[in-house]
Amino acid sequence: MYKSWKVLQPYLLATPQTLIFLMFLVFPILMIFVVSFWQFNGYAMTPAFTFENYVNIFSSQVSLATYLNTFKYVTLVWGLCVAIALPVSYYLAFCIKRESIRVLLFLLCTIPFWTSNIIRMISWIPLLGREGLVNQALLNLNLVQQPVEWLLYSDFAIVLGMVHLYNFFMIAPVFNSMMRIDRTLITAARDMGASGFEVLKEIILPLTAPGMAIGSIFVVTLTMGEYVTVRLMGGGQAASIGKLISTQIGSLQYPLAAANAVILLLFTLVMVTGILRVVDIQKEL
């Protein structure tokens, strides 16, 4: 009896979290997948098995352009997050000697998370708007003759807002990877005559790759489904898959929205799988 209990104990302990995982993740995804094959006649859904929704998506120029626009945002946001995270993390990990100062500066990076995403997006409007602080400064300095229109309600504003939201998700894992680098490796490389660039190229960047992979997974997955930032910072003039799905749900086109959600999930899984195949993040975990 005791041996049977010892065998069953791990399974019993894992049962609650397994049920939660199935109920709140697997089952909703399966339902979305099922609904994506239903029919919609303009005012009601009909349970069926049809590929009409997927055909409409891949045959629509608007949908294809929206997917390309989403991939553009993902690429730009990911590239800017990496470009910001690497020097910031390097400075915190290698240039700050006192641990208390390092912790304080790292905590400063979390300040944007003290408010909600919507408030952070709205805060850009008085700064970047036509009558905002940036335009007023440019006009007062005679750098422009009229307000700059593309600072707000444009792709620039959308990418800026996303970088503002998700940059910390790249900084944190990259910083963690750099802090775990054995400093004796850097000392040995310098003793052997390696330059600062060679140390960065041959030691720091390769050992930071797992952290960059983790950060990339966060940034890519969050940006792929983003729609609030696109709506607020784009002023209704830009589109993304997340915003398209939100619009379709608002117009009760649930099967078409479900089909777009399935395609978006597949694209995201492909990107994440590609990242995991390039970099082994098990060392970081």
ChimeraX attribute file (.defattr): number of C-alpha atoms within 10 A of each C-alpha:
attribute: neighborCount
match mode: 1-to-1
recipient: residues
	/A:1	6
	/A:2	7
	/A:3	8
	/A:4	8
	/A:5	10
	/A:6	10
	/A:7	11
	/A:8	11
	/A:9	12
	/A:10	10
	/A:11	11
	/A:12	12
	/A:13	10
	/A:14	10
	/A:15	12
	/A:16	11
	/A:17	11
	/A:18	12
	/A:19	12
	/A:20	12
	/A:21	12
	/A:22	13
	/A:23	12
	/A:24	10
	/A:25	11
	/A:26	12
	/A:27	13
	/A:28	12
	/A:29	17
	/A:30	12
	/A:31	11
	/A:32	18
	/A:33	18
	/A:34	17
	/A:35	21
	/A:36	26
	/A:37	21
	/A:38	21
	/A:39	21
	/A:40	18
	/A:41	8
	/A:42	9
	/A:43	8
	/A:44	10
	/A:45	15
	/A:46	12
	/A:47	13
	/A:48	13
	/A:49	12
	/A:50	12
	/A:51	13
	/A:52	16
	/A:53	20
	/A:54	19
	/A:55	11
	/A:56	13
	/A:57	17
	/A:58	11
	/A:59	11
	/A:60	12
	/A:61	11
	/A:62	12
	/A:63	18
	/A:64	14
	/A:65	14
	/A:66	19
	/A:67	21
	/A:68	15
	/A:69	17
	/A:70	23
	/A:71	18
	/A:72	15
	/A:73	23
	/A:74	21
	/A:75	16
	/A:76	15
	/A:77	24
	/A:78	25
	/A:79	14
	/A:80	15
	/A:81	24
	/A:82	19
	/A:83	13
	/A:84	16
	/A:85	23
	/A:86	18
	/A:87	13
	/A:88	17
	/A:89	22
	/A:90	18
	/A:91	13
	/A:92	20
	/A:93	21
	/A:94	12
	/A:95	10
	/A:96	14
	/A:97	10
	/A:98	9
	/A:99	11
	/A:100	10
	/A:101	12
	/A:102	17
	/A:103	12
	/A:104	10
	/A:105	14
	/A:106	19
	/A:107	10
	/A:108	10
	/A:109	14
	/A:110	13
	/A:111	10
	/A:112	15
	/A:113	12
	/A:114	8
	/A:115	9
	/A:116	10
	/A:117	17
	/A:118	11
	/A:119	10
	/A:120	17
	/A:121	21
	/A:122	14
	/A:123	11
	/A:124	18
	/A:125	19
	/A:126	14
	/A:127	16
	/A:128	20
	/A:129	19
	/A:130	18
	/A:131	13
	/A:132	16
	/A:133	14
	/A:134	17
	/A:135	22
	/A:136	19
	/A:137	13
	/A:138	15
	/A:139	15
	/A:140	11
	/A:141	10
	/A:142	10
	/A:143	10
	/A:144	13
	/A:145	10
	/A:146	12
	/A:147	17
	/A:148	17
	/A:149	12
	/A:150	13
	/A:151	22
	/A:152	23
	/A:153	21
	/A:154	18
	/A:155	20
	/A:156	15
	/A:157	23
	/A:158	25
	/A:159	24
	/A:160	20
	/A:161	23
	/A:162	27
	/A:163	22
	/A:164	16
	/A:165	20
	/A:166	21
	/A:167	24
	/A:168	23
	/A:169	21
	/A:170	27
	/A:171	25
	/A:172	19
	/A:173	24
	/A:174	29
	/A:175	23
	/A:176	16
	/A:177	22
	/A:178	22
	/A:179	16
	/A:180	12
	/A:181	15
	/A:182	12
	/A:183	11
	/A:184	9
	/A:185	13
	/A:186	18
	/A:187	12
	/A:188	12
	/A:189	16
	/A:190	14
	/A:191	10
	/A:192	9
	/A:193	10
	/A:194	15
	/A:195	12
	/A:196	11
	/A:197	10
	/A:198	13
	/A:199	18
	/A:200	15
	/A:201	12
	/A:202	13
	/A:203	16
	/A:204	19
	/A:205	17
	/A:206	12
	/A:207	20
	/A:208	21
	/A:209	20
	/A:210	25
	/A:211	26
	/A:212	28
	/A:213	22
	/A:214	23
	/A:215	24
	/A:216	23
	/A:217	22
	/A:218	19
	/A:219	25
	/A:220	20
	/A:221	18
	/A:222	16
	/A:223	26
	/A:224	20
	/A:225	19
	/A:226	18
	/A:227	20
	/A:228	17
	/A:229	23
	/A:230	28
	/A:231	18
	/A:232	21
	/A:233	27
	/A:234	21
	/A:235	14
	/A:236	12
	/A:237	12
	/A:238	18
	/A:239	21
	/A:240	25
	/A:241	27
	/A:242	24
	/A:243	21
	/A:244	18
	/A:245	22
	/A:246	17
	/A:247	14
	/A:248	17
	/A:249	15
	/A:250	11
	/A:251	12
	/A:252	16
	/A:253	20
	/A:254	22
	/A:255	26
	/A:256	24
	/A:257	26
	/A:258	25
	/A:259	26
	/A:260	25
	/A:261	21
	/A:262	19
	/A:263	17
	/A:264	20
	/A:265	16
	/A:266	12
	/A:267	15
	/A:268	19
	/A:269	14
	/A:270	12
	/A:271	16
	/A:272	18
	/A:273	12
	/A:274	11
	/A:275	18
	/A:276	16
	/A:277	10
	/A:278	11
	/A:279	16
	/A:280	15
	/A:281	16
	/A:282	8
	/A:283	10
	/A:284	16
	/A:285	8
